[in-house]
Amino acid sequence: MDMVALGIFLTAAVGLLGSPGPAIAALIAVGRARGFVGGLPYFLGLQVGLAIAAGVTAAGLFSLLAAFPSALRVMTIAATVYLIYLAYKIASSPVGDTAEERSGPHASPAAGFLLGMTNPKAYLAFASLLASYTLIKESAQHDTLAKWFLLVVVMIVVDIIWLYVGVFLRRLLLSPSGERALNVTLGLMVLIAAGLAFV
């Protein structure tokens, strides 16, 4: 394995996959609403969805999908509708004495999986990373498999950090009005991230 290429690949992967976007904004919000343990199901669903999306891209199927603009449009619409719903649920989450009741289908494993599978930004990032670097020159198949595995590891690490950012925000002692302002801010973050990624 080319160690120089590996270092460059990992640096690029952390930069692309760890930069704020719809999935990361959602993770922060879910960590804030549900805590670490409560947010794990969403996190795991998201990771499975992203791992499959990376696998689809590695297999070259995303290029086939991209040949049909209507299919990409459906994916974008599905992700956007979910993110708008998520932003609303976050912004309207209970505060004060009812804050512990913060839960709902917006933070379910299925919701995380849906976002991971329908996020066009993720597919484009995977395609860029998989095509730009060669780690194992002797075997294209092994090279692709190694890069897929490394992408999954990077996603797990950076996403767990962002989930913890949300958990940290949850632990802040805020007044009900402060909690409401934070919830609304997190909801707006999700909307802005969705707008930047999909519009």
C-alpha positions in Angstrom: 0.0 0.0 0.0 1.2 3.5 -0.9 1.5 5.2 2.5 1.8 8.7 1.0 -1.4 8.2 -1.0 -3.0 6.7 2.1 -2.2 9.8 4.2 -3.5 12.1 1.5 -6.6 10.0 1.0 -7.4 10.0 4.8 -6.8 13.7 5.0 -9.1 14.4 2.1 -11.7 12.0 3.5 -11.8 13.7 6.9 -12.1 17.1 5.2 -14.9 16.0 2.9 -16.8 13.7 5.2 -16.3 15.7 8.4 -17.3 19.1 7.1 -20.7 20.4 8.1 -23.5 19.2 5.9 -27.1 17.8 6.3 -26.1 14.6 8.0 -23.8 16.3 10.5 -26.3 19.0 11.3 -28.8 16.3 11.9 -26.4 14.4 14.2 -25.7 17.5 16.3 -29.4 18.1 16.6 -30.2 14.4 17.5 -27.4 14.4 20.1 -28.8 17.5 21.6 -32.3 16.1 21.7 -31.7 12.5 22.6 -28.3 12.3 24.3 -25.5 9.8 23.3 -27.3 6.6 24.1 -30.6 7.9 22.7 -28.9 9.1 19.6 -27.0 5.9 18.9 -29.8 4.2 17.0 -30.0 7.2 14.6 -26.2 7.3 14.3 -26.1 3.5 13.5 -28.9 3.8 10.9 -27.0 6.7 9.3 -23.7 4.8 9.2 -25.4 1.8 7.6 -27.0 4.0 5.0 -23.8 5.8 4.2 -21.8 2.6 4.1 -24.2 1.2 1.5 -24.1 4.5 -0.4 -20.3 4.3 -0.5 -20.5 0.7 -1.6 -22.9 1.6 -4.4 -20.5 4.3 -5.5 -17.5 2.0 -5.3 -19.3 -0.5 -7.5 -19.9 2.2 -10.1 -23.6 2.1 -9.7 -23.9 5.8 -8.8 -22.6 6.7 -12.3 -25.4 4.6 -13.8 -27.9 6.3 -11.5 -26.5 9.7 -12.4 -27.4 9.0 -16.0 -31.1 9.3 -15.0 -31.6 12.9 -13.7 -35.1 12.0 -12.5 -33.7 9.4 -10.1 -31.3 11.9 -8.6 -34.1 14.4 -8.3 -36.3 11.9 -6.4 -33.4 11.2 -4.0 -32.8 14.9 -3.5 -36.5 15.5 -2.9 -36.8 12.6 -0.4 -33.7 13.9 1.6 -35.0 17.5 1.5 -38.5 16.6 2.7 -37.0 14.5 5.6 -34.6 17.3 6.6 -37.4 19.9 6.6 -39.4 17.6 8.8 -36.4 17.0 11.1 -35.7 20.8 11.3 -39.4 21.3 12.4 -39.2 18.5 15.0 -35.9 19.9 16.4 -37.1 23.5 16.6 -40.4 22.5 18.3 -38.8 20.0 20.8 -40.0 20.3 24.4 -38.0 22.5 26.7 -37.8 22.9 30.5 -39.4 20.2 32.6 -40.7 18.3 29.5 -37.3 18.2 27.8 -36.6 14.6 28.8 -39.6 13.6 26.6 -37.7 14.7 23.5 -38.0 11.7 21.1 -39.8 10.6 18.0 -39.5 8.9 14.7 -37.2 11.8 13.4 -34.4 10.2 15.5 -35.0 6.6 14.6 -32.6 4.2 12.9 -34.8 4.2 9.8 -34.6 8.0 9.6 -30.8 7.9 9.8 -30.7 5.2 7.2 -33.0 7.2 4.9 -30.7 10.2 5.1 -27.6 8.2 4.5 -29.0 6.5 1.5 -30.6 9.6 -0.2 -27.9 12.2 0.4 -26.6 13.2 -3.0 -23.8 15.2 -1.4 -22.4 12.0 0.2 -22.5 10.1 -3.2 -20.5 13.0 -4.8 -18.0 13.0 -2.0 -17.5 9.2 -2.2 -17.2 9.4 -6.0 -14.5 12.1 -5.7 -12.5 10.2 -3.1 -12.7 6.8 -4.7 -11.6 8.1 -8.1 -8.8 10.5 -7.0 -6.4 8.3 -5.2 -4.8 4.9 -5.8 -3.7 3.1 -2.6 -3.0 -0.4 -4.0 -1.6 -0.3 -7.5 -1.4 -4.1 -7.9 -5.2 -4.7 -7.7 -8.0 -2.3 -8.7 -10.5 -4.5 -6.8 -8.4 -4.5 -3.6 -7.8 -0.8 -4.0 -11.5 -0.1 -4.2 -12.3 -2.4 -1.2 -9.6 -0.8 0.9 -10.9 2.7 0.1 -14.4 1.7 0.9 -13.3 0.3 4.3 -11.3 3.4 5.1 -14.3 5.7 4.2 -16.5 3.7 6.5 -14.0 4.0 9.4 -13.6 7.8 8.8 -17.4 8.3 8.7 -17.8 6.5 12.0 -15.1 8.5 13.7 -16.1 11.9 12.5 -19.8 11.3 13.0 -19.4 10.1 16.5 -17.5 13.3 17.3 -20.3 15.4 15.9 -22.9 13.4 17.8 -20.9 14.2 21.0 -21.0 17.9 20.1 -24.8 17.6 20.3 -24.5 15.7 23.6 -22.3 18.6 24.9 -25.0 21.1 23.9 -27.6 19.0 25.7 -25.6 19.3 29.0 -25.6 23.0 29.0 -27.8 24.4 31.8 -30.1 26.8 30.0 -33.3 28.5 30.8 -36.4 27.4 28.9 -36.1 30.4 26.6 -32.4 29.6 26.1 -33.3 26.0 25.3 -35.9 27.1 22.8 -33.5 29.5 21.1 -30.9 26.7 20.8 -33.5 24.3 19.4 -34.6 26.8 16.8 -30.9 27.5 16.0 -30.2 23.8 15.5 -33.3 23.5 13.3 -32.2 26.4 11.2 -28.7 24.7 10.9 -30.4 21.7 9.4 -32.4 23.8 6.9 -29.3 25.8 5.9 -27.2 22.7 5.5 -29.9 21.1 3.3 -30.2 24.2 1.2 -26.4 24.5 0.6 -26.2 20.8 -0.3 -29.3 20.3 -2.4 -30.2 23.6 -3.9 
